[in-house]
Amino acid sequence: MEIDKLDSYQTVIAYLKKKSDRNRHLLLGNGFSMAYDHKIFSYNALSTFIENSNDEFLKKLFEVIKTKNFELIMDYLDNFCEIAQVFSEDKTLVDKIQQANETLKNSLIEAVKSLHPEHVFSISEDKSKKCYKFLENYLGENGNIFSTNYDLLLYWVLLRNESKFHIDGFGRELENPNFKKDH
């Protein structure tokens, strides 16, 4: 289908609202965080964090693979580890690859921690309310929001706007099965 023949976002939402039996789901990726601040939530920002680090091994890894995508490099390292196990009985090589992967994962955590806004009120009231208004199309009994992001922005928006329909994974919905209905 050609892009100019696709329905607009507003048309799709209006259609879904008319169909009360239709569930509305939203999957958020890095674009959600980048809309907040592309300078801190892009692969470029994360790789700049690595470039400014003292870890020469990781710098070289990013140069060799020619990407700024942490997840892609981690996948490559996982695959390379499996291949190394097939081609060599040298456990030290496999250990080095696994250690590199662990170092990369820890660096990603450190980068996100370093770049992430400090607290919920880092998001302006206006941005928080506008974001929540957008998300309301997917909240409630007929929808769900899923996120692949590492950051807390979605969680903060839901909390700050006192969403009655979010489950944060800390178990309060398990303690009270009627949580969504009561709150």
N, C-alpha and C positions, 0 to 999 in steps of 0.2 A: 504494500500500500504506500502511496506517495504521501509525504509529510503534509502537503497542503490540503490533502483530503481527510486528514484526521480531525475528529471533533475537538473543539477547544476544551480546555480544562473546565471552564464554567459550564459548558454543555453537558459534560460527563457527570459533574457533581449534581446538576439539576436533575438529570436522568436518574441517578442513584437515589436522590432524595424522594422522588416519586415512587420508587420501588421499595416499599417498607420492608419487604422480605429479602432484599439484597444486602449482603454484608459489604462494608466498605473497609478496605485494608490499605495501609500505606507502608511502604518499605523505604526507610531513609538510609541514604549512604552518605559519603563524604560531602556531597553537594550541600546537604543541610548545614553542616558545620562551616563549609566554605562560604555560605551565604551570610553567616554571622561575621566571619573575618577570614578572608582567603589568605591573608599574610601568615596566619598561624596554623591553619588547618589544611594546608596543601602538602603534597609530597615534597615540593621544593623547600618548604619550611622545615620539614622533618630531615631532609637530606642536608640542608644547611647546618642543622644541629650536629650532624655527623661530621661534616666538613670542618666545623669549628672545634670538634673534640680532639683529644690527643690520641685517639685510637687509629694508628696508622693502618692496621689490618683492615678495619671496617672501611676506611677511606679507599683503600685499594680494591676491596670487594665491590664497592659501588662503581668504581672506575671500570673494572674489568667487565662487569655485567651490563654496564651502560644503562642503568635505570635508577630512578629515585623512589621506586616502589618497594617498600620494606617487605610487604607480603610476598611479592614475586621472588625476591631474593631468598626469603625463608623457604619458599616452595622449592626453589632451585637447590638449596642446601639439603633439604630433606631428600629430594630425588638423587642428588649426588652421593649422599650418604648410603642410600640403598644400592646404587650402582657400585660404589667403592666396596661394599660388602660382598658383592658378586665377583668382582675382579681381583680382590686382594684379601689375603688373610691377615694383612698388617692392621691390627686393631688400632695402632696409633693414628693412622690416617683417619679412620672413622671417628675416633675420639676428637681429633682436631676439627673435623667438620661439625660434629655435634656441639663442641664448645663454641665454634664460630656462630652457630645458629642461636645458642643460648645468649651469647654476647649481643647478637643483633636484636633478639627479643627484649633483652634488658635495656638496650639503647633506645628501642622504640618506646618502651615504658618511660624512660627518663626524658625523652624528647617530648612526649605528650604531656608529662607532668610539668616540665619546664615551660612549655608554650601555652598550656591551658589557662584560661582565665582563673583568677584566684578564688572567686566566690560567686554565688548565685546573683549577687547584685552588680556584678560586672556587666551583666546584660541590662540595658536600659529598660525602664518600665514600658516605654512605647514599643520597643522591639519585642519584649516579652509578651505583651498583650496582642500585638499583631500576629505573632507566631502562634499563640494559643488560639486565636480566632481561626486561623488556617487549619490548625490541627483538629478543631471541633468537628469538622466534617468526618473524622475518622474515630472519634471517641464515642463511647456509649455502648449500648447493647448490640449495635449492628456493625461494630468496627473494631479494628485493632491497628496499632502502630508498632512496627518493628524497626529496629535500628541496627546497623552493622558498625556503628561508630564507636570509637574508644572514649569519646568525651562525655561530659555530663550535661551538655546544653539542653537536650530534650528533657531529661529528668528535671533539671532546674526550671524549665518553662512550665512543666506540668505541676510541680510543687508550688511554684510562686503564684500560679493562677488558681490554686486550690482545686485542681482537677478531681472530680469525683470518680473518674473512670480509669485510673491508672493502677497498674500492679507493678511494683518495683522489684519484685523478686525477694523481698526481705521477709515474706511469709505471713503478713497480716491477713491476706486473703485465705490462708490455710487455717488460721485461728478463728476466722469469722467467715464462713462460706457465703454469707449474704452481704459481704463487704461492698461490692459494687452497687447493690440495690440500696443499702442503708446510707451510704456516704455519697 
